Amino acid sequence: MLDHVGLAVSDFARSKSFFERALAPLGYRCLMEFPGAAGFGREGKPDFWIAQGSKSNPTHVAFAASERSVVDSFHKAATGAGGKDNGKPGLRKEYHPTYYGAFVLDPDGNNIEAVCHQG
């Protein structure tokens, strides 16, 4: 079981602003911040971290959404925050019959996804 995940970002301020906007539809907000690092989460626990660092190979991170409309809102918020569309909201039946996801590239090219597994 994972407790938290972190990404190195090349421009901390730009990435923090992106994730504040992109993750808001999922109920995530910045819960903890240190110089050059920020922890996002909900219900008081930061489980997604970003920190100033050297850009690495792109990473894929998927956030669970409670319903399909939240996936749609994530995609709209993330692209509105400067993310690049990497897969519009929709069913991905190749994964399983009710896999509904959307993908956006963050400012460092990481593939950030929101997914709902409910039918």
PELINSUL-V837634 format. One record per run of one state. SS is the DSSP state (@ for helix, = for strand, . for the rest). FROM is the first residue (numbers start at 1). TO is the last residue. Records with the same first field share a line. If there is no record, write none. Layout:
SS: FROM-TO ; FROM-TO
This chain:
.: 1-4 ; 10-11 ; 27-28 ; 35-36 ; 43-44 ; 53-59 ; 65-67 ; 81-83 ; 92-99 ; 106-110 ; 117-119
=: 5-9 ; 29-34 ; 37-42 ; 45-52 ; 60-64 ; 84-91 ; 100-105 ; 111-116
@: 12-26 ; 68-80
